[in-house]
Amino acid sequence: MTYPGRREKIVLMAVTNNHAGAGRCGPGKPLRIRGTSPSAVTCRRLLASHSVPTHIRRHSAQVARVARRIAEALHEQGETVDVGLIEAAALLHDIAKAPCIESHLDHAAEGGRVLRELGLDAVAEIVERHVHLGDWNPRGPVTGAEVVNYADKRVLYIRVVGLPERFRDLIVRYSRGRTDIEERIRRNWATMEAVEAKIFGRLPFSPAEVGEQRKSR
């Protein structure tokens, strides 16, 4: 199956100069890409080249499975979505997370920076919005940023869960008794509930079914 907007011609090449931005949150690996929507294989190579830990790669792979399932179903319902781009952004959404745990930088913003330096601006735009969606239109077309952000909020480590379980875990792990952080997470939770209603109002299956194995046609 092919989808509009998919870019299959990807060229990887080594560069000899220091990677711009090395020494911040990304490791600055000598790897550049030409193209806008890298394949899953290319994404896995990128994750390996940036020394992304195995547990983050496994989480990202599950997020990509959920995101692709939703994107394919939206495409079948007539929505204009770039399935390949969505899958790539889901696979790469945590590319900068591990080093940012120690540096305390925003891993979504840093992931976007790393990807822009690789020439993947379209992927970066989605990755930059996978933690906080920002402005969105509840009545407009479903966007790649909405799908990837939502898919990430449906995966707890590698398990597909409902929004309540995922956000309760986020509150426990990140608020640490700070009411301002908890309130921010709860606002994000409310946004994702609205995004969920938007997405599944256009699909022939429910949110509870998103983690199930898709039946072959």
C-alpha positions as CSV (number, residue, x, y, z in Angstrom):
1,M,0.0,0.0,0.0
2,T,1.3,3.4,-0.9
3,Y,0.2,6.8,0.5
4,P,0.4,10.3,-0.8
5,G,3.4,12.3,0.3
6,R,5.6,9.2,1.0
7,R,9.3,9.8,0.1
8,E,11.2,6.6,-0.5
9,K,14.4,8.0,-1.8
10,I,16.6,8.4,1.2
11,V,20.4,8.8,1.0
12,L,22.6,8.4,4.0
13,M,26.1,9.8,3.9
14,A,28.8,10.4,6.4
15,V,30.1,14.0,7.0
16,T,33.5,14.8,8.3
17,N,32.9,18.1,10.0
18,N,31.6,18.3,13.6
19,H,27.8,18.0,13.8
20,A,26.3,21.4,14.6
21,G,24.9,21.4,18.1
22,A,27.1,18.5,19.3
23,G,27.7,18.8,23.0
24,R,24.1,19.9,23.8
25,C,21.4,17.2,24.1
26,G,22.1,15.2,20.9
27,P,25.3,13.1,20.5
28,G,26.1,14.7,17.1
29,K,26.6,11.5,15.1
30,P,28.1,12.0,11.6
31,L,25.0,10.9,9.8
32,R,22.9,13.0,7.4
33,I,19.7,12.2,5.5
34,R,18.3,13.5,2.3
35,G,14.5,13.2,2.1
36,T,11.4,14.1,4.1
37,S,9.9,10.9,5.2
38,P,12.5,8.2,6.1
39,S,11.5,4.5,6.1
40,A,11.2,2.5,9.3
41,V,14.6,0.9,8.5
42,T,16.2,4.3,8.2
43,C,14.6,5.5,11.4
44,R,16.0,2.4,13.2
45,R,19.5,3.2,11.9
46,L,19.1,6.8,13.1
47,L,18.1,5.6,16.6
48,A,21.1,3.3,16.7
49,S,23.5,6.0,15.4
50,H,22.3,8.3,18.3
51,S,22.8,5.5,20.8
52,V,19.1,5.5,21.9
53,P,18.7,2.9,24.7
54,T,16.8,-0.3,23.9
55,H,13.9,0.4,26.3
56,I,13.3,3.8,24.5
57,R,13.5,2.1,21.1
58,R,11.0,-0.6,22.2
59,H,8.6,2.1,23.5
60,S,9.0,4.1,20.2
61,A,8.3,1.0,18.1
62,Q,5.0,0.4,20.0
63,V,4.0,4.1,19.6
64,A,4.7,3.8,15.9
65,R,2.5,0.7,15.6
66,V,-0.4,2.5,17.3
67,A,0.2,5.7,15.2
68,R,0.4,3.7,12.0
69,R,-2.8,1.8,12.8
70,I,-4.7,5.0,13.4
71,A,-3.1,6.8,10.3
72,E,-3.9,3.9,8.0
73,A,-7.5,3.8,9.2
74,L,-7.9,7.6,8.8
75,H,-6.5,7.3,5.3
76,E,-9.1,4.6,4.5
77,Q,-11.8,6.9,5.7
78,G,-10.7,9.6,3.3
79,E,-8.6,11.7,5.7
80,T,-5.5,13.3,4.1
81,V,-2.7,12.0,6.2
82,D,0.9,11.0,5.4
83,V,1.1,7.6,6.9
84,G,4.9,7.2,6.3
85,L,5.6,10.6,7.8
86,I,3.5,9.8,10.9
87,E,5.2,6.4,11.4
88,A,8.7,8.0,11.0
89,A,7.9,10.8,13.6
90,A,6.5,8.2,16.0
91,L,9.7,6.1,15.7
92,L,11.9,9.1,16.2
93,H,9.9,11.0,18.8
94,D,12.2,10.2,21.7
95,I,15.5,10.3,19.8
96,A,16.8,12.9,22.3
97,K,15.2,11.7,25.5
98,A,18.0,9.8,27.1
99,P,20.6,12.6,27.2
100,C,17.9,15.1,28.1
101,I,17.1,13.2,31.3
102,E,20.4,14.4,32.7
103,S,20.6,17.8,31.0
104,H,17.0,18.6,31.9
105,L,16.5,20.1,28.5
106,D,13.2,19.7,26.7
107,H,13.6,16.4,24.8
108,A,10.8,17.3,22.3
109,A,12.5,20.5,21.3
110,E,16.0,18.9,21.3
111,G,14.7,16.0,19.2
112,G,13.4,18.5,16.7
113,R,16.7,20.2,16.7
114,V,18.5,17.0,16.0
115,L,16.1,16.1,13.2
116,R,16.3,19.5,11.6
117,E,20.1,19.2,11.5
118,L,19.5,16.0,9.5
119,G,17.3,17.8,7.1
120,L,14.1,16.2,8.4
121,D,12.0,19.3,9.0
122,A,8.6,17.7,8.5
123,V,9.4,14.9,11.0
124,A,10.9,17.5,13.4
125,E,7.7,19.6,13.3
126,I,5.7,16.6,14.6
127,V,8.4,15.5,17.1
128,E,8.5,19.0,18.6
129,R,4.8,18.7,19.4
130,H,4.7,15.2,20.8
131,V,4.7,16.3,24.5
132,H,2.6,19.4,24.3
133,L,0.4,19.6,21.2
134,G,0.1,23.4,21.3
135,D,-2.5,25.0,19.0
136,W,-4.9,22.6,17.3
137,N,-8.3,22.6,15.6
138,P,-10.9,20.3,17.1
139,R,-13.0,20.5,13.9
140,G,-10.2,20.5,11.3
141,P,-8.5,17.7,9.5
142,V,-6.6,15.3,11.7
143,T,-2.9,16.2,11.7
144,G,0.3,14.1,12.1
145,A,1.1,15.9,15.3
146,E,-2.2,15.0,16.8
147,V,-1.8,11.3,15.8
148,V,1.7,11.0,17.2
149,N,1.0,12.9,20.4
150,Y,-2.1,10.8,21.0
151,A,-0.3,7.5,20.2
152,D,2.5,8.3,22.6
153,K,-0.1,8.9,25.3
154,R,-1.6,5.5,24.7
155,V,1.7,3.6,25.3
156,L,3.0,3.1,28.8
157,Y,6.5,1.8,28.4
158,I,5.6,-0.9,25.8
159,R,1.9,-1.6,26.8
160,V,-1.0,-0.1,25.0
161,V,-3.2,1.4,27.7
162,G,-6.0,3.9,28.0
163,L,-5.4,7.6,28.6
164,P,-6.3,7.5,32.3
165,E,-3.7,4.9,33.2
166,R,-1.0,6.7,31.1
167,F,-1.7,10.1,32.6
168,R,-1.9,8.8,36.2
169,D,1.5,7.3,35.7
170,L,2.8,10.7,34.3
171,I,1.4,12.5,37.4
172,V,3.1,10.1,39.8
173,R,6.5,10.1,38.0
174,Y,6.7,13.8,37.1
175,S,4.7,16.0,39.5
176,R,6.4,14.8,42.7
177,G,4.0,16.7,44.8
178,R,4.2,19.9,42.8
179,T,0.6,21.1,42.1
180,D,1.7,23.3,39.2
181,I,3.2,20.3,37.3
182,E,0.2,18.1,38.1
183,E,-2.2,20.8,36.8
184,R,-0.1,21.0,33.6
185,I,-0.3,17.3,33.1
186,R,-4.1,17.3,33.8
187,R,-4.6,20.0,31.2
188,N,-2.6,17.9,28.7
189,W,-4.8,14.9,29.7
190,A,-8.0,17.0,28.9
191,T,-6.5,18.0,25.5
192,M,-5.8,14.3,24.6
193,E,-9.3,13.3,25.5
194,A,-10.5,15.9,23.1
195,V,-8.0,14.7,20.4
196,E,-9.2,11.2,21.0
197,A,-12.8,12.2,20.4
198,K,-11.8,14.0,17.2
199,I,-9.8,11.0,15.9
200,F,-12.2,8.3,16.7
201,G,-15.2,10.3,15.6
202,R,-13.9,9.6,12.1
203,L,-13.0,5.9,12.6
204,P,-15.0,2.7,12.5
205,F,-13.5,1.3,15.8
206,S,-13.1,2.6,19.3
207,P,-10.1,3.7,21.3
208,A,-10.2,0.5,23.3
209,E,-9.6,-1.5,20.0
210,V,-6.5,0.5,18.9
211,G,-4.1,-2.0,20.5
212,E,-5.7,-5.1,19.0
213,Q,-4.2,-7.0,16.1
214,R,-5.7,-5.6,12.9
215,K,-7.6,-8.2,10.8
216,S,-6.2,-8.8,7.4
217,R,-8.5,-7.8,4.5
